Amino acid sequence: MSNPPVIAAVDGSDHSLRALEWARTAALSRGTGLLVAHVLPDVSQLYAGRRSSLHDPNEPERFADPVGDYVRGVLEAAPELPREVRYEALEGSVPEALRVIAAEAAPTMLVMGSRGRGGFATLLLGSNSRAVATTATCPVVVVPHADRDAPRADAPGGAHGGAPGGGAHGGAPGTDPHGTDPHGAGASAGRVVLGLHAAETPEDVLLFAFAEAAARGTTVQVVSAYAVPPGPTLIVDSPFQVIPPEALADDGDAVPAEREMLRSQTQRLAPLRTRYPDVPVEQAAVPGDAAGRLVDASRTAALVVVGRHHPRRRSLLMGSVANAVLQHAHGPVAVVPALHPDEDA
């Protein structure tokens, strides 16, 4: 594959097939290839090891790979395929095998489901997904299982507009002219939502978010949080307001901390606006809890992008915001490490 591919990690479960579909459309939108990878079951790995060690020519070269066969059939039935599709059967533990192929292929991203076949059905995030997202050398997109989809506003009993991964056009039912709704999620409909710490988020995280928005033909919505000192009155769970860049010239009624955060955003985003002039940008500064706002935005966003702390440590360490968003998001989340050694986490 001439351009960096999109890797889809599958195991044949419904969760992984949702990730496969997301990866297929991502590869199509970026005009790159798709690499479908799965780790062989233990019995197949044992057979492959036995045949290799015994050098027995009477043993058939092909061993049972029901997952690979099933996934090929599913993908071949898709309405459109990327220009190049390749399959890889891996050996070893799931996290290590995926880390190795990610390091070798240097993909645009690795896409996987939030849970696989094993584990407890009640877990929101499986151990394999967490391990890969916290240690992979490439961006990892975790696609949640169907039970975490947010209901559509036009469905009976629905509370929020748009489904995760929806179209690129904004505007959810119930939004007001200022881009807010009672839940604070409709303003994110169809957008790529970037969680930004203006002083700490690595440049690679911003680049990934803007590239994904450019490929989708949608808006980047930038969300940052600022600290709120305790006071006699505290407004809890108020919806955030999306601010277009041209509105920042007028301070309006924003509190000083919000104004400073928006200006820090603007300064940090300036090179990205120059590099991606056709990508619309919206800015939002919210008091207190950034993770909660990002989780809320994930109800209707096409993708939520967060940075990962500790990019050089092979351990299960992740920033608190990234961890919380992965645990509770209703739509796909991209966890992006610092991809260049000269960047600080």
C-alpha positions, 0 to 999 in steps of 0.5 A: 500500500503506497499511502499509509493504510487504515487498519481494522482490528477484527475478531468476528464479533458484532462489535468488531464488525462495527469497527470494520465498517467504520474503518472501511468508510474512513479508508474510502474518505481518505483514499487509502487502503484497508488492512484487516487484521485479526489474531488467530485463535489459540488452536490455530496458533498451536497448529501453526507452531507445531507445523513449523517446528516439525517441518512436516510436509504432510501437514496441510499449509492452511489451517482453520481460520473461521474469523478470517473467512467470515470477515472476508465474506462480510467485507466483500458484500460491502457496497464499495471497497477501498482501492486496496484491501489486504488481510493479515492473520496475526499470532500472539496476544491481541494487544501485542500483535496489534502494536507490532503490526501498527509499528510495522505498517505505520497506518493512518489509524488503527480502528477497533471495537470497544469490546471483543468476544471475550470479557464481561458484557457489562464492561464499557471498554474491554482490556484489549481496547484499553491496552492498544489505545494506551500503548500503540504508536499510531492513532487508535479509533475505538468504536463503541458497541451498539448499546451505547448509541445515543437515540435520535431526536426524531425517534420515539423517546429520542433525546439528541439529534444525529447518530455517531458517525453521521453526515457532515452537515450540522444542525440538530433539531432543537438547536437555537441560533447560538448553536446550543441546545438543552443538552449541549450535544446538538451543536456537535452534530456530524462534526469532528470534536477536538478536546484541546488543552492549549498548552499541552496537547501535542500538535499531532492530535490537532493535525489528526483532527483537521485531516479527518475533518477535511476528509469528511468535509465537515467542521472541527469543533474545538472544546477546552475547559477552564477552571472555575473558582468557587463562588456563591453561585455555581451553574451546573451542567449548562450547555456550552456555546460554540463561538465562531472565530470572527466573534472573538474580536468582541469579548461580549459577556464572556468571563475573563477565564473564558475569554483567555481560553478562547484566545489561547485556542485561537493562537494554537489553532492559527497554523492549522487554519492556514494549513486547512483553509477549507475546514470550518472551525468552531471554538467552545470554552467550557467551565470545569469538566472537559471530559463530561462535555466531550462525552456529551458531544459524542452523542452526535459527533462524527468523531471525538479526538483526544490526546494521550498522555505518556506516549513514550511509556509502555504502560497502561497510563492515559490522561484522565480526560482520554480515559473518561471519554473512552469509558463513556463516549456514545460514538467513536473516539480517536486517541492520538499519541505524540507521533514525533519524538521531539513533541512533549506529551 
